[in-house]
Structures are given as C-alpha cells and as structure tokens.
Amino acid sequence: MKNLFRTTAIALVGFSAAAPAFAQELSFWSWRQEDRAVYEDIISDFEAANPGITVNFETFEATNYNTILSTALAGDAGPDVMMVRAHGGLEMVASGGYLMPLSTESVPGVAGFPESALAAETLRSDETLYAVPFASQTQFILYNKGLFDQMGLSEPQTWDDLIATSEALKAAGLFAFGNGTGTAWQAETIATAIIASVIGKDFYDDLLAGNADFTDPRYVGGLEKLQEISAYFPDGFTGLDYAASQLLFTSGLAGMFAGGSYEVANFLAQNPDIEVGVFAAPGLAAEDPKLVGVYYDGGYAGNATTEHPEAVLTFLNYLTTVEFGQKFANELGNITPIPGVTFENPMLQRVSDLNQSSVPYIMLTNFRFGEPTGSVLLQAEVQRMFAGQIDAAGAGQAITTGLAAWYAPFQQ
C-alpha cells in the first residue's frame, strides 16, 4: 500500500514547467568525480531557469558507489536524485522499490530516446522505466594518428591488415597495442573492441534469440583471434594494470589501444599533443561489417521517497532537454541519447557514425543479471587463456557453464 501511495502521488504531481511555489533543496549523487565542474555549471543553468530549486551535487569514488548508494537507500537516507547504473546494475536498486517510476507522461522528453537507451534503464520484472539514460559508450580501437601518418600506416580493413600494421609497429621498436590485462575488466573491453567484427553480428542475434551459446564456433574463433593478436601486446601484459597501459599509449610507446570512447578525453588530458584516431576493428575479409560494441552506462533517477517529487521531476525533465544534451556532449565529450543534439566535436561525430554498425556490449547488457556475471566469467577466462591455462574452446565452455547457473537458455 505504501509503494502504491508513492506511485500514485508521483503520477499526480506529473511534470510542470513552472517552478515550485516554495524553495526546495535537492541532493544529487554521482560517481563521476572528474565531471564535477561541468555538472556544477549545468546545475547553475538549471537553477537560473527554475528559481526556488537548489541542487547540491555530491560525488563518491566510483568503485564503491553502488554499495554506498544501496546502503543509503536501504536506510532511507539516500539522495533526492542519483546517478544509477544500467541493466543489471539498475536492478540492484530499482527492484527494491527505491526509485521513482518514470513514464512519457511524467518525463515527456524520453519519448524520443532510442529504444536501447530506455531498455538499459527499464526494470525487466515490471517493464517500468526508472532513470533517464545519459550516455552511450563505444568499444573500438584507438590509435596514434600522428604516429600512423609518420609511418605511412592506415586504418586496417581486414584482419590480415591488422596483423601487418602490428608487425610494422613492432619492427619500429614500438608496442602495437598498449593494453594489459592486469586490471581484470580490461580483458572484457579488449575482447569486444578487437574481435566483435570477427565474431559477426549474426552470432549476437542468435545468442539473444536463444539459438547459440559461447561454445559456438563463431565465438570460439573470435577468442582464437584474440589470442593471436595478444602476441603484439606489451611484454608481461598479463600483469600490466590499466593506468600503466594508458601511459604506454599516451607516451607514444604503443600505436594502438583497444578500449572505449571514454578513453579519448583521458588520453588528451594526459597528453594534449597526441592526435587520437578511432576505428572499428576489421573482420576477416574487407567486406565483413566492421562492428563496435555499444552500451548505455547509466541514468539519472529520482528517489521514490523524496520529499520534493515535483522538483525532482522538474530536474529530471531538464536532463532530457537539448540544452542540457548539447552541453553534456560539448563539455563532457559523451554521446547523449537526446534527439536533436549535434556533435560539434569531430571525434564525437566519428564515434556516432561508428555506432551505426554495432553489437551490444553483451556481457554488460545481457549477462549481469545473476551470479556469476558474464563479465566476471569472460574476464577470468580470457586471463586464463592468455596465461596458457586454457584454450579458446575451453574458455567458451567455461563461460557457458558458469552462466548456466542462472541463465535458463543455457540450462537445456
């Protein structure tokens, strides 16, 4: 009855463009410590347009954020507005009834968002949206464009081209890739960035339709190619952590880096003089579709027990506007799902173009709803494969067996 009252009260409040009649102070939590200055600027714009609402932005360390947020919400001490994760990460808080249910009636701006963006912030059990999606991330290969130009190298169009490019960089005394897998999650990003095109979109379609698992020859073949290309990773790469991997690339010691669109801003911050290019890793043949991995990594949610539901909805609606989305793209360098935003940064436009030929970042989007998660399994098995403890077929079997503990289609 309590949850029904909350839902009804929120629906009755709806969305009003007018500012509330009395001062209301909102707390807004995030794990994006590095984005504080931009968010404070965005909040200033919002407050100027909505007199009477004050938003206090507070950030927490990203690794511990989920625990901090869940603990606070369970203790009825959570913020009014909060950043939440997507997919399985969303379900951790939404399933507990802590988040304000949203709709196109209460937040009209989400009506034009891509279906994949809304799915990322929708609870599967009740098919209800609980957060306004804020950005997509793309997994691909980044490269040192100045170095490539200097050496007469171009973006590879086939797998053999990628090997030849790697050989050329190695012959020049450089590492072809700066990546290491000492930080476990890097094993997952590397796999998607490098072999999505080799595996092919048909596999992902069959997987999601329940007609394939990770023992499929297409997936195993991709893992075999990943093992092949690892010969061009740095010496001792299995012990190389994320920060050291980044440094190899930004210092010019490595020509390529398998990672995400979020790397670009970090690389430029570390070395403003580096010219970064991006491309989708090729398939086996030139005519194979060049695929990137795409996912939505979070959203803005309202607290179901907030004392200021009208102000929260006013703020959430603002976070769907082109005004906000344009600043989000321009200042934070992220691809926003908000329709009507133009990407003034050529790099963002390039990423947006690559996203038109993509597959889901599958372990995050579809296999983080139970334990062990697909991400944990893939990371562990890729590390074992690189260490020579298992072959590609064994890795695919171990991932499938692990997921069968909770994923019904693999229990047949």
ABEGO torsion letter per residue (X at the ends): XAAAAAAAAAAAAEBBABBBABBBBBBBBBABAAAAAAAAAAAAAAAAABBGBBBBBBBBBAAAAAAAAAAAAAAGABBABBBBBBEAAAAAAAAAGABBBBBAAABAAAAABBAAAAAAABBAAAGBBABBBABBBBBBBBBBAAAAAAAGBBBBABAAAAAAAAAAAAAAGBBABABBAABAAAAAAAAAAAAAAAAEAAAAAAAAAGABBAABAAAAAAAAAAAAAAAABBBGAAABBAAAAAAAAAAGABABBBBBAAAAAAAAAABAABBBBBBBBBBABAABBBBBBBBBAEBBBBBAABABAAAAAAAAAAAABAAAAAAAAAAAGBBBABBGBBBABAAAAAAAAAAABBBBBAAAAAAAABOBBAAAAAAAAAAAAAAGABBAAAAAAAAAAAAAAABAAAAX
